[in-house]
Amino acid sequence: MMVRDERRFKMADKDGDLIATKEEFTAFLHPEEYDYMKDIVVQETMEDIDFKNVDGFIDLEEYIGDMYRHDGNADEPEWVKTEREQFVELNKIKKNRDGKMDKEETKDWILPSDYDHAEAEARHLVYESDQNKDGKLTKEEIVDKYDLFVGSQATDFGEALVRHDEF
């Protein structure tokens, strides 16, 4: 874990001074949000999932094994079957159709170019906090789920909450 964190910190430390600015620290915590950090996200994902044969590729069993551990006597849940089918379908549209994902294919999978992280985080905050499901957040709803908001980059880790008159 230390090697991994050190590697990520060095990548986030743009000026190499070993002192993290607010942006560099945020890049360390949320590397998927920064273009210059995306390679580290791919590398860490590959390291996490390519565990069976450590060949630099993610095959179907490694892909499924990252999400689900078969206990031997139970039938595979439906969602696992769906994931298997999706992996196979993804492989059919790839150029090389070799049944495994390389670094570029993994990047396309975990960091799709049409995905807006800020919008997804905002939707997540509203979904988790909007207790009456009216699509609007009240002060009480935000306070009730303060831990989500102070842990979110969308609120600048809670800083945005104290800068508004509404509160």
C-alpha positions in Angstrom: 0.0 0.0 0.0 2.8 2.4 0.8 4.4 1.8 -2.6 1.1 2.5 -4.3 0.4 5.6 -2.3 3.9 7.0 -2.9 3.6 6.4 -6.6 0.3 8.2 -6.7 1.6 11.1 -4.6 4.5 11.6 -6.9 2.2 11.6 -9.9 -0.1 14.2 -8.2 2.8 16.4 -7.1 3.0 18.3 -10.3 5.9 20.6 -9.2 7.9 17.8 -7.5 8.4 19.7 -4.3 6.9 16.9 -2.1 4.5 19.4 -0.6 0.8 18.9 -1.7 -1.2 21.9 -2.7 -4.9 21.7 -2.3 -5.2 20.7 -6.0 -2.4 18.2 -5.8 -4.0 16.6 -2.7 -7.3 16.5 -4.4 -5.7 14.8 -7.4 -4.1 12.3 -5.0 -7.5 11.5 -3.5 -9.5 11.6 -6.7 -7.2 10.9 -9.6 -10.0 10.0 -12.0 -10.9 13.8 -12.0 -7.5 14.9 -13.4 -6.3 14.1 -16.9 -2.7 13.9 -15.8 -3.6 11.3 -13.2 -5.7 8.9 -15.4 -2.8 6.6 -16.2 -2.3 5.9 -12.5 -6.0 5.0 -12.3 -5.6 2.5 -15.1 -2.4 1.1 -13.6 -4.0 0.6 -10.2 -7.1 -1.0 -11.7 -5.0 -3.4 -13.7 -3.0 -4.3 -10.6 -6.2 -4.9 -8.6 -8.0 -7.0 -11.2 -5.2 -8.8 -13.0 -4.6 -11.1 -10.0 -4.9 -14.6 -11.4 -2.1 -14.7 -13.9 -0.6 -11.2 -13.7 -0.1 -11.0 -17.4 -0.9 -7.4 -17.9 -4.4 -8.1 -19.2 -7.9 -8.5 -17.6 -9.6 -11.7 -18.7 -13.2 -12.7 -18.0 -12.5 -14.6 -14.9 -10.4 -11.8 -13.4 -13.1 -9.3 -14.3 -15.9 -11.3 -12.6 -13.6 -12.3 -9.7 -13.1 -8.7 -8.8 -16.8 -8.4 -8.1 -18.0 -11.8 -7.1 -16.5 -14.8 -5.3 -18.3 -18.1 -6.1 -18.8 -20.1 -2.9 -18.9 -23.4 -4.7 -22.4 -24.6 -4.0 -24.7 -21.7 -4.9 -25.9 -20.7 -8.3 -24.4 -17.6 -9.8 -26.6 -14.6 -9.2 -28.3 -13.1 -12.2 -26.3 -9.9 -12.0 -23.1 -11.9 -12.4 -24.5 -13.6 -15.5 -25.3 -10.1 -16.9 -21.7 -8.9 -16.2 -20.3 -12.0 -18.0 -22.5 -11.2 -21.0 -21.5 -7.6 -21.0 -17.8 -8.5 -21.0 -18.3 -10.9 -23.9 -20.3 -8.2 -25.8 -17.6 -5.6 -25.1 -15.0 -8.0 -26.5 -17.0 -8.5 -29.7 -16.7 -4.8 -30.6 -13.0 -4.5 -29.8 -10.5 -4.5 -32.6 -8.5 -7.5 -31.5 -11.3 -9.6 -29.9 -8.8 -11.5 -27.8 -11.1 -12.1 -24.8 -9.2 -9.8 -22.5 -8.6 -6.1 -21.9 -5.3 -4.3 -22.3 -4.4 -0.9 -20.7 -6.2 1.1 -23.4 -9.3 -1.0 -23.3 -9.3 -0.9 -19.5 -9.0 2.9 -19.7 -12.0 3.1 -22.0 -14.0 0.9 -19.6 -13.2 2.7 -16.3 -12.8 6.2 -17.6 -15.2 6.6 -20.5 -14.8 9.9 -22.4 -18.5 10.8 -22.3 -18.8 10.4 -18.5 -19.2 13.6 -16.4 -17.9 12.9 -12.9 -19.2 16.2 -11.5 -22.7 15.5 -12.8 -22.6 12.0 -11.5 -21.5 13.1 -8.1 -24.2 15.8 -7.9 -26.8 13.2 -8.9 -25.5 10.9 -6.2 -25.6 13.6 -3.5 -29.2 14.4 -4.4 -30.3 10.8 -4.7 -28.8 9.9 -1.3 -30.0 13.0 0.5 -33.4 13.9 -0.9 -35.5 12.2 1.7 -38.9 13.3 0.3 -37.8 12.7 -3.3 -38.9 16.1 -4.6 -35.7 16.7 -6.5 -34.7 19.5 -4.2 -32.5 19.6 -1.2 -33.5 21.4 2.0 -31.0 22.5 4.6 -32.3 19.8 6.9 -31.7 17.1 4.2 -28.2 18.3 3.7 -27.4 18.5 7.4 -28.9 15.0 7.9 -26.4 13.6 5.3 -23.5 16.0 6.1 -21.0 13.2 6.0 -21.7 12.7 2.2 -21.3 16.4 1.5 -18.1 17.0 3.5 -16.6 13.9 1.8 -17.5 15.1 -1.7 -15.3 16.9 -4.2 -18.5 18.4 -5.6 -18.8 20.6 -2.5 -15.0 21.1 -2.3 -15.1 18.8 0.7 -17.7 20.8 2.5 -16.1 24.2 1.9 -18.9 25.2 -0.5 -21.5 24.7 2.2 -20.2 27.4 4.4 -19.9 30.0 1.6 -23.6 30.2 1.0 -26.2 32.5 2.7 -28.8 29.8 2.5 -27.2 28.1 5.4 
